[in-house]
Amino acid sequence: MEENNKRIVFLCSGGGGNLRFIKRAVDNGWLGSASIVTVLTDRECGANEFSRLHGIDNKCIDFTATSQIELIECLDLCQPDIVITNVHRIIRPDVIKKFGGKLINLHYSLLPAFGGSIGMHSVQKTIAYGAQFTGVTVHFVDESLDGGRPLFQTAIPLRGTDNVDSVMDLVFRCGCISLLASITSFLCSRDDSDSTEDMFEIKGRHCLFSKQIQFQDEMRNEALWEDVKLPK
């Protein structure tokens, strides 16, 4: 990662599990000199609490306005290099027009399958359908619903006895790793179109990542996942 102080902004609605993981990645130096400069939420939630605890600027804002003017004003103020849009709101065209190309989202399915669902509901629909794989997709945000170009995808095998409870931690870990790989590639402006796929065993399952992943030894550290896991 180039030492040029890249600025990351998170949009959140819940506990901020991915925020917690990326904050750990920043603290561990996995993203060079990049930092999380602001967390914007649509309600008071665990992401705000985590941000305050770790000295990250955070604010609840109004996402309901047609033009999302408050979101635009906040993003103008903090000048992000990348915005992670893990908020349970549709990003409006005015925001996309101004910051398109910097907005990326993490979705818990192999898009375009089961697009339009939020969080664990995508996994529920995948299992109910009888799919043999679930997965995660990191994609650019455009004016379509979960239709932006994928940056990274990970396929996760399902078993006949699986339910949401049995696979959500696995999906969460794959999502965190996929998001980290995407942020790294994006902030470095790296052309990894020729990167080969990568197989990595997580919780006894061979997960297929669309591109090579780094820090595999660190990802096997259960203490890491205990640290970023959302409090019950």
C-alpha positions as a printed Julia matrix, in Angstrom:
232×3 Matrix{Float64}:
   0.0     0.0     0.0
   1.35    3.4    -0.99
   2.03    5.76    1.91
  -0.38    8.48    0.84
  -2.94    8.6     3.64
  -5.96    7.2     1.82
  -9.27    8.1     3.44
 -12.01    5.51    4.07
 -15.6     6.37    4.98
 -18.16    3.81    6.2
 -21.93    4.12    5.88
 -23.58    1.84    8.44
 -26.94    0.86    9.9
 -26.11   -1.8    12.48
 -23.38   -3.18   14.68
 -20.61   -2.46   12.19
 -19.01   -5.9    11.95
 -17.18   -5.09    8.73
 -16.2    -1.71   10.18
 -14.65   -3.5    13.16
 -12.69   -5.8    10.87
 -11.38   -3.03    8.62
 -10.43   -0.98   11.68
  -8.36   -3.95   12.87
  -6.8    -4.16    9.39
  -5.89   -0.46    9.6
  -4.42   -0.91   13.09
  -2.39   -3.91   11.9
  -0.94   -1.96    8.98
  -2.57   -4.15    6.34
  -3.82   -1.04    4.54
  -0.63    0.99    4.76
  -1.31    4.53    5.91
  -5.01    4.41    5.05
  -7.42    5.36    7.83
 -11.14    5.35    8.57
 -11.92    9.05    8.79
 -15.7     9.05    9.28
 -18.61    6.7     9.99
 -22.04    7.93    8.87
 -25.18    6.1    10.03
 -28.91    6.37    9.39
 -29.69    5.74   13.07
 -27.89    5.51   16.39
 -26.41    2.01   16.35
 -23.48   -0.14   17.36
 -21.33    1.38   14.62
 -21.6     4.78   16.35
 -20.72    3.29   19.71
 -17.7     1.49   18.26
 -16.56    4.65   16.48
 -16.75    6.76   19.62
 -14.84    4.11   21.56
 -12.04    4.19   18.99
 -11.91    7.92   18.35
 -13.45    7.8    14.86
 -15.56   10.77   13.79
 -19.18    9.62   13.44
 -22.6    11.11   12.84
 -26.22   10.07   12.34
 -27.61   11.74    9.21
 -30.84   11.87    7.24
 -30.84    9.42    4.32
 -34.54    9.93    3.55
 -34.27   13.13    1.5
 -34.62   12.5    -2.22
 -31.25   14.05   -3.01
 -29.55   12.89    0.25
 -28.08   16.38    0.51
 -26.76   15.82    4.05
 -24.81   12.76    2.88
 -23.32   14.76    0.01
 -22.33   17.57    2.37
 -20.64   15.15    4.79
 -18.75   13.38    2.01
 -17.67   16.73    0.56
 -16.31   17.67    3.97
 -14.24   14.55    4.57
 -13.08   14.02    0.95
 -12.98   10.19    0.93
 -10.95    8.05   -1.42
 -13.42    5.19   -0.95
 -16.87    4.87    0.65
 -18.14    1.52    1.97
 -21.94    1.7     1.63
 -23.01   -0.91    4.2
 -26.11    1.07    5.12
 -29.69   -0.19    4.81
 -30.62    2.62    2.45
 -30.72    3.12   -1.3
 -27.96    5.49   -2.41
 -29.63    8.21   -4.47
 -28.61    9.23   -8.02
 -27.29   12.64   -6.89
 -24.79   10.92   -4.6
 -23.8     8.39   -7.25
 -23.34   11.13   -9.84
 -20.91   13.01   -7.59
 -19.07   10.11   -5.92
 -19.61    7.24   -8.35
 -16.47    5.18   -8.75
 -15.69    5.62   -5.04
 -18.78    3.83   -3.68
 -18.5     0.1    -3.05
 -20.9    -2.28   -1.35
 -20.65   -5.74    0.23
 -23.58   -8.05   -0.51
 -24.12  -11.48    1.02
 -24.83  -13.44   -2.17
 -23.23  -14.29   -5.48
 -24.82  -11.45   -7.43
 -26.88  -11.19   -9.52
 -28.53  -14.0    -7.54
 -30.69  -12.76   -4.65
 -29.99   -9.1    -5.2
 -32.18   -6.6    -3.41
 -32.06   -8.4    -0.07
 -30.26   -7.12    3.0
 -27.71   -9.0     5.12
 -28.72  -12.41    6.36
 -31.95  -12.33    4.32
 -29.87  -12.96    1.19
 -28.4   -16.06    2.84
 -31.86  -17.21    3.97
 -33.17  -16.95    0.42
 -30.16  -18.81   -0.96
 -30.66  -21.73    1.44
 -34.44  -21.79    0.94
 -33.92  -21.97   -2.83
 -31.75  -25.05   -2.39
 -28.62  -23.53   -3.91
 -25.4   -25.52   -3.56
 -23.35  -22.41   -2.92
 -23.84  -19.13   -1.15
 -21.26  -16.37   -1.25
 -20.41  -12.7    -1.12
 -19.94   -9.98   -3.72
 -18.11   -6.68   -3.39
 -19.34   -4.38   -6.15
 -19.39   -0.79   -7.3
 -22.59    1.09   -6.49
 -24.51    2.45   -9.47
 -28.12    3.48  -10.01
 -29.29   -0.12  -10.33
 -30.16   -2.18   -7.25
 -27.15   -4.38   -6.46
 -26.28   -4.27  -10.16
 -22.92   -2.5   -10.14
 -19.8    -4.14  -11.57
 -18.31   -6.76   -9.21
 -14.83   -6.17   -7.84
 -14.55   -9.44   -5.93
 -16.64  -12.56   -5.34
 -16.31  -15.53   -3.03
 -18.18  -18.83   -3.36
 -19.0   -20.75   -0.18
 -20.18  -24.39   -0.37
 -23.42  -25.28    1.35
 -24.39  -28.57    2.96
 -27.81  -30.14    3.18
 -28.07  -29.56    6.91
 -27.14  -25.88    6.74
 -29.29  -23.06    8.02
 -28.59  -19.38    8.5
 -27.24  -19.88   12.0
 -24.75  -22.53   10.83
 -23.27  -20.45    7.99
 -23.57  -16.76    8.92
 -20.22  -16.59   10.71
 -18.59  -18.23    7.69
 -20.29  -15.76    5.35
 -19.25  -12.87    7.61
 -15.59  -13.94    7.56
 -15.58  -14.36    3.79
 -17.22  -10.95    3.46
 -14.58   -9.29    5.62
 -11.72  -10.89    3.69
 -13.31  -10.01    0.34
 -13.86   -6.42    1.43
 -10.27   -6.09    2.64
  -8.96   -7.45   -0.66
 -11.19   -5.07   -2.61
 -10.18   -2.01   -0.6
  -6.5    -2.92   -0.96
  -6.81   -3.3    -4.72
  -8.91   -0.15   -5.09
  -6.72    2.15   -3.01
  -3.57    0.94   -4.74
  -5.16    1.38   -8.2
  -3.86   -2.1    -8.87
  -4.75   -3.93  -12.07
  -5.26   -7.47  -10.83
  -7.46   -8.59  -13.72
  -4.99  -11.42  -14.37
  -4.89  -12.51  -10.72
  -5.65  -16.17  -10.26
  -8.38  -17.45   -7.98
  -7.54  -18.58   -4.45
  -8.86  -21.44   -2.35
  -8.84  -20.92    1.4
 -10.21  -23.19    4.11
 -12.42  -21.42    6.64
 -14.17  -23.31    9.43
 -13.61  -26.62    7.64
 -14.9   -25.49    4.23
 -12.97  -24.75    1.07
 -14.05  -21.26    0.01
 -13.17  -20.06   -3.48
 -12.03  -16.43   -3.74
 -12.08  -14.83   -7.18
  -8.59  -13.38   -6.7
  -5.61  -14.09   -4.5
  -5.91  -13.01   -0.89
  -3.22  -11.8     1.47
  -2.63  -12.3     5.19
  -3.81  -15.92    5.15
  -1.96  -16.79    8.36
  -3.6   -13.85   10.13
  -7.04  -14.93    8.86
  -6.58  -18.28   10.62
  -6.19  -16.53   13.97
  -9.4   -17.15   15.92
  -8.53  -14.32   18.31
  -8.94  -11.9    15.39
 -12.49  -13.07   14.75
 -13.38  -13.06   18.41
 -12.2    -9.46   18.58
 -14.3    -8.23   15.63
 -17.38  -10.32   16.4
 -20.45   -8.28   17.24
 -21.44   -8.34   20.93
 -24.62  -10.3    21.64
